[in-house]
Amino acid sequence: MSTLTDPPKPAFRLSQLIYDTRYRSITIQLVALVLMVLGIGWLVNNTVQNLAALGKDFNFGFLDNPAGYDINQKLIDYDSQMSHGRAALVGILNTLLVAILGCVTATVIGVIAGVLRLSKNWVVSRLMAVYVEGFRNVPLLLWIILIFSIMSESMPQPRDFRGDEPAASMILSDSVAVTNRGIWIPRLGFTNSLSGNEAVASVEGVPAVASGGADWALIGVTLLISIVAIGFVRSRSTRIQEATGVRPTTWYLQLGILVIPFAIVGLFLGMTVVTPFLKGFNFTEGTHLRNSLIALWLALSLYTGSFIAEIVRAGILAVSKGQSEAAFALGMRPNRTMNLVILPQAMRVIVPPLISQYLNLTKNSSLAIAVGYMDVRATLGGITINQTGRELEGMLLLGGFYLVLSLLISSVMNYFNNRTQLRER
């Protein structure tokens, strides 16, 4: 009787790391890792040696030194005696401001233009085609400078608003002034400000009201709580619809959740609207939107909106025509078909490239330096570096900020994209 035994396993050989497919991928990854570590080590060592040769060290202590320069557009208190860190924070907030405004406006413009490009009205579709091709094929920097020039050269001067028969007048019930120095719009003030009103003086008999950070923080927390509550209401409506097939009417409840807490906080703080008025050679009070901000905002919105329009058009065309025909067969009107049937399905195609456009808009905001808008590129990446001589530290901080901001935008949009994907049952 014979017995079968397994043949002996061959011994491991070093040549298997290259020729054996079971180990080759691991070998390549290890070699790539070692080379990358050696490269990073060489760069760090070279940088340290070069800094030592120049008599420099590597630290971020310069952020505590007085900045010594002014910033024309700011969302928080700042003066030239504050630190470079404070100046960098002001620049970061300015960048976030134009990025948020640009993304929202570009999305609205892009969606409208993308839908209208598919209109059966020849004139409307051709006009949208001219807009898309015109803005997509001209560099963004030229649009920024063009809009800035139009605002600075074509708008009336503040002195034109003075006199019995002024050459220019305010608009929207004398609440908005459009001048060659920018646009003045009303602002919210608080007569019962948490920051106190004793430091706010009246101007020409008009009582000035405070608008402190604590007031806006309270309003922001209130709105955030309201948005979360609205999310719970919408989730509950979705669960009821999935269980019964009928979605309950909750718009009045959502409106109440959003408006009532905001109204209560407004009454508590004594919220009021402060309109701008002419004093001396310029307007005062209200909120001043400088030409640099307006030019950057409009140019980024119109330029990016032209790309979003094409993304929206492609997403709509990707939806089967039978979906529209089925909706029309059920008696749905074209506008409701677009809002309830076509666009929700097209979002699965629209969102991924839309993320790239948001990232491009955010990074393109660094062109603000061309028109003097003081964003983080102009403060931390410009004046601060020139004054302190800390090029490496400043550029690392600037690159880190754009990296974190881009990753944050990508994470939020990817989360939204996952929520809009079809769920297989």
C-alpha positions as CSV (number, residue, x, y, z in Angstrom):
1,M,0.0,0.0,0.0
2,S,1.4,3.3,-1.0
3,T,0.8,6.7,0.6
4,L,0.7,10.1,-1.1
5,T,2.7,13.0,0.4
6,D,2.7,16.7,-0.5
7,P,5.8,17.7,-2.4
8,P,8.2,19.8,-0.4
9,K,7.7,23.5,-0.8
10,P,10.6,25.3,-2.5
11,A,12.7,27.6,-0.4
12,F,12.3,31.3,-0.6
13,R,14.7,33.0,-2.9
14,L,15.5,36.7,-3.1
15,S,14.9,36.6,-6.9
16,Q,11.2,36.0,-6.1
17,L,10.9,39.6,-4.9
18,I,11.4,40.7,-8.5
19,Y,10.2,37.8,-10.7
20,D,7.4,36.4,-8.5
21,T,4.1,38.2,-9.0
22,R,3.1,37.4,-5.4
23,Y,5.9,39.6,-4.0
24,R,6.7,42.1,-6.8
25,S,4.1,44.7,-5.9
26,I,5.2,44.7,-2.3
27,T,8.8,45.2,-3.5
28,I,8.0,48.1,-5.7
29,Q,6.0,49.8,-3.0
30,L,8.8,49.4,-0.4
31,V,11.3,50.8,-2.9
32,A,9.1,53.7,-3.7
33,L,8.6,54.4,0.0
34,V,12.3,54.4,0.7
35,L,13.0,56.7,-2.2
36,M,10.3,59.1,-1.1
37,V,11.6,59.2,2.5
38,L,15.2,59.8,1.2
39,G,14.0,62.6,-1.1
40,I,12.1,64.3,1.8
41,G,15.1,63.9,4.0
42,W,17.4,65.5,1.4
43,L,15.0,68.4,0.9
44,V,14.7,69.0,4.7
45,N,18.5,68.8,5.2
46,N,19.2,71.0,2.2
47,T,16.7,73.6,3.5
48,V,18.2,73.6,7.0
49,Q,21.7,74.1,5.5
50,N,20.6,76.9,3.3
51,L,18.8,78.7,6.2
52,A,21.9,78.3,8.4
53,A,24.1,79.8,5.6
54,L,21.8,82.8,5.5
55,G,21.8,83.1,9.3
56,K,18.1,82.2,9.6
57,D,16.2,79.7,11.7
58,F,12.8,78.0,11.2
59,N,10.1,79.4,13.5
60,F,6.7,81.1,13.4
61,G,7.4,83.7,16.1
62,F,7.0,86.4,13.5
63,L,3.2,86.0,13.7
64,D,3.3,87.8,17.1
65,N,5.1,90.8,15.8
66,P,3.2,94.0,14.9
67,A,2.1,94.0,11.3
68,G,2.5,97.7,10.6
69,Y,0.2,97.8,7.6
70,D,-3.5,98.5,7.0
71,I,-6.1,96.3,5.4
72,N,-8.8,98.1,3.5
73,Q,-11.5,95.4,3.5
74,K,-12.0,93.5,6.8
75,L,-14.7,91.5,8.6
76,I,-13.2,91.8,12.1
77,D,-11.4,94.6,14.0
78,Y,-7.9,95.2,12.9
79,D,-5.4,98.1,12.9
80,S,-1.7,98.4,11.9
81,Q,-0.5,97.8,15.4
82,M,-1.9,94.3,15.6
83,S,0.1,91.2,14.9
84,H,0.9,89.5,11.6
85,G,-1.2,86.6,12.8
86,R,-4.2,88.9,13.1
87,A,-3.5,90.3,9.7
88,A,-3.3,86.7,8.3
89,L,-6.7,85.9,10.0
90,V,-8.3,89.0,8.3
91,G,-6.9,87.8,5.0
92,I,-8.2,84.3,5.5
93,L,-11.7,85.6,6.3
94,N,-11.6,87.8,3.2
95,T,-10.7,84.8,1.1
96,L,-13.5,82.7,2.7
97,L,-15.9,85.6,2.1
98,V,-15.2,85.8,-1.7
99,A,-15.1,82.0,-2.0
100,I,-18.5,81.5,-0.4
101,L,-20.1,84.4,-2.3
102,G,-18.6,83.2,-5.5
103,C,-19.6,79.5,-5.1
104,V,-23.2,80.4,-4.3
105,T,-23.5,83.0,-7.1
106,A,-21.7,80.9,-9.7
107,T,-24.0,77.9,-8.9
108,V,-27.2,80.0,-9.3
109,I,-25.9,81.5,-12.6
110,G,-24.6,78.2,-13.9
111,V,-27.8,76.3,-13.2
112,I,-30.0,78.9,-14.8
113,A,-27.7,79.3,-17.8
114,G,-27.4,75.5,-18.2
115,V,-31.2,75.0,-18.2
116,L,-31.7,77.9,-20.6
117,R,-29.2,76.6,-23.0
118,L,-31.5,73.7,-23.6
119,S,-34.5,76.0,-24.1
120,K,-36.5,75.6,-27.3
121,N,-36.5,79.3,-27.7
122,W,-33.7,80.0,-30.2
123,V,-32.9,83.5,-29.0
124,V,-32.6,82.4,-25.3
125,S,-30.5,79.4,-26.1
126,R,-28.2,81.4,-28.4
127,L,-27.8,84.2,-25.8
128,M,-26.8,81.6,-23.2
129,A,-24.3,80.1,-25.7
130,V,-22.7,83.5,-26.2
131,Y,-22.4,84.0,-22.4
132,V,-20.8,80.6,-21.9
133,E,-18.4,80.8,-24.8
134,G,-17.5,84.4,-24.1
135,F,-16.6,83.9,-20.5
136,R,-15.0,80.4,-20.9
137,N,-12.6,81.5,-23.6
138,V,-11.3,84.8,-22.0
139,P,-8.8,84.6,-19.1
140,L,-10.3,85.3,-15.7
141,L,-7.8,88.0,-14.9
142,L,-9.0,90.1,-17.8
143,W,-12.6,89.9,-16.5
144,I,-11.5,91.0,-13.1
145,I,-9.6,94.0,-14.4
146,L,-12.4,94.9,-16.8
147,I,-15.2,94.9,-14.1
148,F,-12.9,96.8,-11.8
149,S,-12.3,99.4,-14.4
150,I,-16.0,99.8,-15.2
151,M,-16.8,100.3,-11.5
152,S,-14.0,102.8,-11.0
153,E,-14.4,104.8,-14.2
154,S,-18.1,104.7,-15.0
155,M,-19.9,105.0,-11.7
156,P,-20.7,108.5,-10.2
157,Q,-18.5,110.1,-7.6
158,P,-19.9,110.6,-4.0
159,R,-20.0,114.4,-4.6
160,D,-22.5,113.8,-7.4
161,F,-25.1,112.8,-4.8
162,R,-24.9,116.2,-3.1
163,G,-27.0,119.3,-3.9
164,D,-30.6,120.2,-4.5
165,E,-30.5,118.6,-8.0
166,P,-27.8,115.9,-7.6
167,A,-26.4,114.3,-10.7
168,A,-26.8,110.9,-9.1
169,S,-29.2,109.4,-6.6
170,M,-29.3,106.4,-4.3
171,I,-31.5,103.4,-5.3
172,L,-33.9,101.0,-3.6
173,S,-35.6,103.7,-1.5
174,D,-32.4,105.6,-0.9
175,S,-30.8,102.7,0.9
176,V,-28.0,101.7,-1.6
177,A,-25.4,104.0,-3.1
178,V,-23.4,102.9,-6.1
179,T,-20.2,105.0,-6.6
180,N,-16.8,104.8,-8.1
181,R,-15.4,104.0,-4.7
182,G,-17.7,101.0,-4.2
183,I,-21.2,100.2,-3.1
184,W,-22.7,101.1,0.2
185,I,-25.6,98.9,1.4
186,P,-27.6,98.8,4.6
187,R,-26.3,96.8,7.6
188,L,-27.8,95.3,10.6
189,G,-27.3,97.0,14.0
190,F,-28.3,96.2,17.5
191,T,-29.5,98.8,20.0
192,N,-29.2,96.2,22.8
193,S,-25.8,94.9,21.7
194,L,-24.1,92.3,23.8
195,S,-20.9,94.2,23.1
196,G,-22.3,97.5,24.5
197,N,-23.2,100.7,22.7
198,E,-21.3,103.2,24.9
199,A,-18.4,103.3,22.5
200,V,-20.6,104.0,19.5
201,A,-21.2,107.7,18.9
202,S,-24.0,109.3,16.8
203,V,-23.2,110.9,13.5
204,E,-25.0,114.2,12.6
205,G,-27.8,113.5,15.0
206,V,-28.3,110.0,13.7
207,P,-27.9,107.5,16.5
208,A,-25.3,104.9,15.6
209,V,-25.9,101.3,16.8
210,A,-23.3,98.7,17.6
211,S,-22.7,95.5,15.7
212,G,-20.4,93.3,17.7
213,G,-19.0,89.9,17.3
214,A,-21.0,88.5,20.2
215,D,-24.2,89.6,18.5
216,W,-23.4,87.8,15.3
217,A,-22.2,84.8,17.2
218,L,-25.6,84.6,18.9
219,I,-27.4,84.9,15.6
220,G,-25.2,82.3,14.0
221,V,-25.9,79.8,16.7
222,T,-29.6,80.5,16.5
223,L,-29.6,79.9,12.7
224,L,-27.5,76.8,13.1
225,I,-29.9,75.3,15.6
226,S,-32.8,76.2,13.2
227,I,-31.1,74.5,10.3
228,V,-30.5,71.4,12.3
229,A,-34.2,71.3,13.4
230,I,-35.3,71.7,9.8
231,G,-33.1,68.8,8.9
232,F,-34.9,66.6,11.5
233,V,-38.3,67.7,10.1
234,R,-37.2,66.9,6.5
235,S,-35.9,63.5,7.6
236,R,-39.1,62.7,9.4
237,S,-41.1,63.7,6.3
238,T,-38.9,61.4,4.2
239,R,-39.5,58.4,6.5
240,I,-43.2,59.0,6.4
241,Q,-43.2,59.2,2.6
242,E,-41.2,56.0,2.4
243,A,-43.7,54.3,4.7
244,T,-47.0,55.6,3.3
245,G,-46.1,57.0,-0.1
246,V,-47.5,60.4,0.9
247,R,-45.1,63.2,1.9
248,P,-46.6,65.5,4.6
249,T,-46.8,69.3,4.0
250,T,-44.1,70.8,6.3
251,W,-43.1,74.0,4.6
252,Y,-45.0,76.2,7.1
253,L,-43.3,74.3,10.0
254,Q,-39.8,74.7,8.4
255,L,-40.5,78.4,7.8
256,G,-41.6,78.9,11.4
257,I,-38.5,77.1,12.7
258,L,-36.3,79.4,10.7
259,V,-38.1,82.7,11.2
260,I,-39.5,82.6,14.8
261,P,-36.1,82.0,16.7
262,F,-34.4,84.6,14.5
263,A,-37.2,87.1,15.2
264,I,-37.0,86.5,19.0
265,V,-33.2,87.0,19.0
266,G,-33.6,90.1,16.8
267,L,-36.1,91.6,19.3
268,F,-33.9,90.7,22.2
269,L,-30.9,92.5,20.6
270,G,-32.9,95.4,19.3
271,M,-32.1,94.6,15.7
272,T,-32.4,97.5,13.3
273,V,-31.4,98.4,9.7
274,V,-28.8,101.1,9.4
275,T,-28.8,102.8,6.0
276,P,-25.8,104.7,4.6
277,F,-25.9,108.5,4.1
278,L,-23.6,111.1,2.7
279,K,-21.3,112.9,5.1
280,G,-18.5,115.2,3.9
281,F,-16.8,113.8,0.9
282,N,-18.0,110.2,1.2
283,F,-20.8,108.0,2.5
284,T,-20.8,106.7,6.1
285,E,-22.6,104.0,8.0
286,G,-24.0,100.9,6.3
287,T,-21.6,98.3,4.8
288,H,-19.0,99.4,2.2
289,L,-18.3,96.9,-0.6
290,R,-15.2,98.0,-2.3
291,N,-14.7,97.9,-6.0
292,S,-12.0,95.3,-5.6
293,L,-14.4,92.9,-3.8
294,I,-17.2,93.5,-6.3
295,A,-14.9,93.0,-9.3
296,L,-13.4,89.8,-7.9
297,W,-16.8,88.4,-6.8
298,L,-18.6,89.1,-10.1
299,A,-15.7,87.9,-12.3
300,L,-15.3,84.7,-10.4
301,S,-19.1,84.1,-10.4
302,L,-19.6,84.7,-14.1
303,Y,-16.4,82.9,-15.2
304,T,-17.0,79.8,-13.0
305,G,-20.8,80.0,-13.8
306,S,-20.0,79.5,-17.5
307,F,-18.3,76.2,-16.7
308,I,-21.1,75.1,-14.3
309,A,-23.6,75.8,-17.1
310,E,-22.0,73.3,-19.3
311,I,-21.8,70.8,-16.5
312,V,-25.5,71.2,-15.8
313,R,-26.4,71.0,-19.5
314,A,-24.4,67.7,-19.8
315,G,-26.1,66.3,-16.7
316,I,-29.5,67.1,-18.0
317,L,-28.8,65.5,-21.3
318,A,-27.5,62.4,-19.5
319,V,-31.0,61.7,-18.2
320,S,-33.0,59.5,-20.4
321,K,-35.6,61.3,-22.5
322,G,-38.2,58.7,-21.4
323,Q,-38.2,60.3,-18.0
324,S,-39.5,63.6,-19.3
325,E,-42.0,61.8,-21.5
326,A,-43.3,59.7,-18.6
327,A,-43.7,62.9,-16.5
328,F,-45.6,64.7,-19.3
329,A,-47.8,61.6,-19.6
330,L,-48.7,62.0,-16.0
331,G,-49.8,65.6,-16.6
332,M,-46.7,67.3,-15.1
333,R,-45.8,70.7,-16.4
334,P,-42.3,71.3,-17.9
335,N,-41.0,73.4,-15.0
336,R,-42.1,70.8,-12.4
337,T,-40.7,68.0,-14.5
338,M,-37.4,69.8,-14.5
339,N,-37.4,70.5,-10.8
340,L,-38.8,67.1,-9.6
341,V,-37.7,64.6,-12.2
342,I,-34.8,65.7,-14.3
343,L,-32.6,67.7,-12.0
344,P,-32.6,65.3,-9.1
345,Q,-31.4,62.5,-11.4
346,A,-28.9,64.8,-13.2
347,M,-27.3,65.7,-9.8
348,R,-25.5,62.3,-9.8
349,V,-23.7,63.5,-13.0
350,I,-23.4,67.2,-12.0
351,V,-21.9,67.0,-8.5
352,P,-18.5,65.3,-9.2
353,P,-17.2,67.9,-11.8
354,L,-19.0,70.6,-9.7
355,I,-16.5,69.9,-6.9
356,S,-13.6,70.7,-9.2
357,Q,-15.2,74.1,-10.2
358,Y,-15.6,75.0,-6.5
359,L,-12.0,74.2,-5.9
360,N,-10.9,76.2,-8.9
361,L,-12.9,79.2,-7.8
362,T,-11.4,79.1,-4.4
363,K,-7.9,79.0,-5.7
364,N,-8.5,81.5,-8.4
365,S,-9.5,84.0,-5.7
366,S,-5.8,84.5,-5.2
367,L,-5.9,86.8,-8.3
368,A,-7.4,89.4,-6.0
369,I,-4.0,90.9,-5.7
370,A,-4.4,92.3,-9.2
371,V,-7.1,94.8,-8.0
372,G,-5.9,95.3,-4.5
373,Y,-8.3,93.1,-2.6
374,M,-6.5,92.0,0.6
375,D,-7.0,88.3,0.8
376,V,-4.7,85.8,2.5
377,R,-2.4,85.8,-0.6
378,A,-1.9,89.6,-0.2
379,T,-1.5,89.6,3.6
380,L,0.2,86.4,4.7
381,G,1.7,85.5,1.3
382,G,2.6,89.1,0.4
383,I,3.2,91.9,2.8
384,T,4.0,89.8,5.8
385,I,6.6,87.8,3.9
386,N,8.2,90.9,2.5
387,Q,8.4,92.6,5.9
388,T,9.6,89.6,8.0
389,G,11.7,87.8,5.4
390,R,10.1,84.5,6.5
391,E,9.4,83.2,3.0
392,L,9.5,79.5,3.8
393,E,7.2,79.7,6.9
394,G,4.8,82.1,5.1
395,M,4.5,79.9,2.0
396,L,4.1,76.8,4.1
397,L,1.2,78.4,6.1
398,L,-0.3,79.7,2.9
399,G,-0.1,76.4,1.1
400,G,-1.5,74.6,4.2
401,F,-4.5,77.0,4.3
402,Y,-5.4,76.3,0.7
403,L,-4.9,72.6,1.2
404,V,-7.2,72.4,4.2
405,L,-9.8,74.6,2.6
406,S,-9.8,72.5,-0.6
407,L,-10.0,69.2,1.4
408,L,-12.9,70.7,3.4
409,I,-14.8,71.7,0.3
410,S,-14.2,68.3,-1.3
411,S,-15.4,66.5,1.9
412,V,-18.6,68.5,2.1
413,M,-19.4,68.0,-1.6
414,N,-18.6,64.3,-1.5
415,Y,-20.9,63.9,1.4
416,F,-23.6,65.6,-0.6
417,N,-22.8,63.5,-3.6
418,N,-23.2,60.3,-1.5
419,R,-26.6,61.5,-0.2
420,T,-27.8,62.0,-3.8
421,Q,-26.8,58.6,-5.1
422,L,-29.4,56.0,-5.9
423,R,-30.0,53.4,-3.2
424,E,-30.5,49.9,-4.4
425,R,-33.2,48.0,-2.5
